Amino acid sequence: MNTLEGLPILEHYNQLLATGNEQHAWAIVQEVFNCFGKKGPKQCAWYTLVAALGNSSAEINAEHRSSMIFFYEYSAALFSALYVLHKNHQAAKTGNNG
């Protein structure tokens, strides 16, 4: 069972894995920002990080916590870059570069 079942993003994801086609990658970027908006992905990643760091389980040691923070920071940069690419791609498609 996949939580994305029945949503267009799952088909694009499966096609991306199968073909490596850039069209499907852009479709995924569009789906993410249509669903979550500009700040949503970063906020969701932050909530996940906070929940994980707040977990007192002995299975999550200092190295794991450090890795989670490192991944969050990289993800935040990635989401920002993807949003800019998404907006530029949308503007280029509609001829609105302003």
C-alpha positions, 0 to 999 in steps of 0.5 A: 500500500502506498499513501500516494495511491490514486494520485498523479504523482505516483504515476509520474514517480513510477514512470520517472523510475522506469524511464528517467524522463525529465518530463516526469521529474518536472511533473513531480516538482509541480505536484509537490508545490501544487500540494504543499506550496512554497514553504510546505515541504520545508515545514514538513521536513522541520516537523519530522526533524523535531519529532525525531529529535524529540524521541528519547529512544536509545536507538537515536544516538548523537550521530543519528541526530546530527545526520538528521539535522544535516539532511534537513539543511540539505533538504531545505536548500533543495526545496528552495532550489526546486521551487525557483526552478518550478516557478521559472519553468512555469513562467517559461511555459506561459511566456511570463518571465516577469 
